[in-house]
Amino acid sequence: MPATRLPSSLRLRWTLGLASALAVVGAAVLLFLLGMDDSGDARPVPVPPSNIAGRRTACLTGDTTEAGGRTDTGAIWAALQDAARQRPLNVQQLFAPATTGEQALPYLAGLSAQHCDLVVAVGPAFGQSLATAAQASPRTTFVAVTTDGQAAPAGVDAVSGDDTRKAAEVHSLALALAASER
């Protein structure tokens, strides 16, 4: 089989080199333009949250020690899980060590950032920071679970009474959330 010979003419080699360079630059520009979003800048297209089902999310939170020592925590969690079985709703819980409102606020902000549409907070430490969290995240509904005699945070809904009543109120809030549109 005869070997392929490269062109010996300087002008022909220069023309082929220029054509190759233009093809590489054109391909790079095309790839760059295809990777851009509609706004026309080079930022990557935002990735939507991982909730691909598009369901609303209800979250239960509180201080680890406080929530573990209360009888209403289990009843409220069972009510949220029951609501999720009845309607398209995601439920999750996050209990964290927080004995003051200042310690609880980052956890509340994190739940809102994770797209919790309803945050149910158990215990006084989380209750102290609910008003601040609600003001910072107006698209999230915050609910305080209070004990008898405990004042509800300003501007935040509260559920109180016996365990059954608290669970029923949270259940109703979760069902209403699942039925509402984003």
Secondary structure, DSSP 8 states (H G I E B T S, - for coil): ---------HHHHHHHHHHHHHHHHHHHHHHHHHT--TTSSSS------S-TT--EEEEEEEEHHHHHT-SHHHHHHHHHHHHHHHSSEEEEEEEE--SSHHHHHHHHHHHHHTT-SEEEEESHHHHHTHHHHHHH-TTSEEEEE--TT----TTSEEE-SSHHHHHHHHHHHHHHHHHS--
